[in-house]
Amino acid sequence: MELDALEELGIDPAVVQHLVEACRRFQKQLPGVKDMRDGLTHFEDWSRGRGRGPQKERVKAGEIPRDVARHFWGFGYEPATDTVTMGPYSINATTAVRAVGELFNAIYAAAREVDRRATAERRAAVLNALSTAGIAHGPGEAVLVSAGNDMKVWLSLALPALPDERARGELAHRTVTALV
């Protein structure tokens, strides 16, 4: 889903490529993990040999669903080898934890790029609204707009640049009206 969103939004291709590579590493480190997830999620179908993916292919090839179900049956954890198995699939739990962490970090980094762009667009909209309203902003002006590391746009009034409380109130009102 994240890859689709990145491409739809036109995010930097390097960000997309980083996530694609992370997905490939995840799949390479955990072969069969998607089928294991599907088997657990759709347990009722898989227990009858009516699952999709590899089960469907075997039934299509002529195997009896009961025999297909038997092949994919069984789920367990072997503490001595730190291995989780389901039917023909086997993954090392320590490897899985590491792979999931790496994929999570790549997804998070990609999502941060989307947030960065949204913040930049929001900041540009704020600057445009202020300019359209004739409100001076920037260094040395009473109104300052900045994008924080928290992915929010911050608006500040430089109090020393305004002569009195009334002028501050008027500028604050004009600013809020422009942003609304």
C-alpha positions in Angstrom: 0.0 0.0 0.0 2.8 2.4 0.9 4.5 1.7 -2.5 1.3 2.5 -4.3 0.9 5.7 -2.3 4.5 6.8 -3.0 4.1 6.3 -6.7 0.7 8.0 -6.8 2.0 11.0 -4.9 5.1 11.2 -7.1 7.5 10.9 -4.2 11.3 10.8 -5.0 12.1 7.5 -6.9 15.0 6.9 -4.6 12.6 6.6 -1.6 10.4 4.2 -3.7 13.5 2.2 -4.6 14.6 2.0 -1.0 11.2 0.6 0.0 11.2 -1.9 -2.9 14.6 -3.2 -1.8 13.4 -3.5 1.8 10.4 -5.5 0.6 12.6 -7.8 -1.5 15.0 -8.4 1.5 12.0 -9.2 3.7 10.6 -11.7 1.2 14.1 -13.3 0.7 14.7 -13.6 4.4 11.3 -15.0 5.1 10.3 -17.3 2.2 6.7 -18.5 2.5 5.8 -16.0 5.3 2.9 -14.6 3.2 1.5 -18.1 2.6 1.8 -18.8 6.4 0.0 -15.6 7.1 -2.7 -16.4 4.5 -3.1 -19.9 6.0 -3.5 -18.6 9.5 -5.8 -15.8 8.4 -8.0 -18.0 6.2 -7.6 -21.1 8.4 -11.0 -22.5 7.6 -10.4 -22.5 3.9 -6.8 -23.8 4.3 -7.9 -26.6 6.7 -10.1 -27.9 3.9 -7.6 -27.5 1.0 -9.6 -24.6 -0.4 -7.1 -21.9 0.2 -5.8 -19.6 -2.5 -2.3 -19.4 -3.8 -0.3 -22.7 -3.4 -3.3 -24.7 -2.3 -5.4 -23.6 -5.2 -2.6 -24.4 -7.6 -2.3 -27.9 -6.3 -6.1 -28.5 -6.5 -6.0 -27.1 -10.0 -3.3 -29.6 -10.9 -5.6 -32.5 -9.8 -4.9 -33.1 -6.2 -7.8 -33.9 -3.8 -8.5 -30.9 -1.5 -8.2 -33.2 1.6 -4.6 -34.2 0.5 -3.7 -30.6 -0.2 -5.0 -29.6 3.3 -2.9 -32.4 4.9 0.2 -31.1 3.1 -0.3 -27.6 4.5 -1.5 -28.7 7.9 0.3 -28.2 11.2 1.6 -25.2 12.9 4.3 -25.2 15.5 7.3 -23.6 17.2 10.5 -25.5 17.9 12.4 -23.7 20.7 15.7 -25.5 20.1 16.0 -24.1 16.6 13.8 -21.0 17.2 11.8 -22.1 14.2 8.1 -21.5 13.4 6.6 -24.0 10.9 3.4 -24.3 9.1 3.0 -27.2 6.7 5.9 -27.0 4.2 7.0 -23.5 5.4 9.6 -22.8 8.0 11.1 -19.5 9.3 13.5 -18.7 12.0 11.8 -16.5 14.6 15.0 -14.4 15.3 15.4 -13.7 11.5 11.7 -12.8 11.3 11.9 -10.3 14.1 15.0 -8.6 12.5 13.4 -8.7 9.0 10.1 -7.2 10.3 12.1 -4.4 12.1 14.0 -3.6 8.9 10.8 -3.5 6.8 9.0 -1.4 9.5 11.9 1.1 9.4 11.8 1.4 5.6 8.0 1.9 5.6 8.3 4.5 8.4 11.1 6.3 6.4 8.9 6.4 3.3 5.9 7.6 5.2 8.1 10.4 6.7 8.9 11.5 3.1 5.1 11.8 2.4 4.7 13.8 5.6 7.6 16.1 4.7 6.0 16.8 1.3 2.6 17.4 3.0 4.3 19.8 5.4 6.1 21.7 2.6 2.8 22.0 0.8 1.0 23.2 3.9 3.7 25.7 4.5 3.5 27.0 0.9 -0.3 27.3 1.3 0.2 29.4 4.6 2.8 31.6 2.9 0.5 32.1 -0.1 -2.5 33.0 2.2 -0.4 35.5 4.1 0.9 37.1 0.9 -2.6 37.2 -0.6 -3.8 39.0 2.5 -0.9 41.5 2.3 0.7 40.3 5.5 4.5 40.6 5.4 6.2 37.5 6.7 9.8 36.3 7.0 13.0 37.3 8.8 12.7 40.8 10.2 8.9 40.8 9.9 6.3 40.5 12.6 5.0 37.1 11.2 7.3 34.2 10.9 6.4 30.8 9.3 8.5 27.7 9.8 8.2 24.0 9.3 9.1 22.2 12.5 10.8 18.8 12.8 7.5 17.5 14.1 6.0 17.9 10.6 3.8 20.8 11.6 3.9 24.4 10.3 4.6 26.9 13.0 3.4 30.5 12.9 5.0 33.0 15.3 4.4 36.7 16.0 7.6 38.6 16.7 6.3 40.8 19.5 9.2 43.3 19.4 8.3 44.1 15.8 4.9 45.4 16.8 4.5 48.7 18.7 1.6 47.9 21.0 -1.0 45.4 22.1 -3.6 46.8 19.8 -1.4 46.3 16.7 -0.5 42.8 17.8 -4.2 42.0 18.2 -5.0 43.4 14.8 -2.2 41.5 13.1 -3.2 38.3 14.9 -6.8 38.7 13.7 -5.8 39.4 10.1 -3.4 36.4 10.2 -6.0 34.0 11.5 -8.6 35.4 9.0 -6.2 34.9 6.1 -5.5 31.3 7.1 -9.1 30.4 7.6 
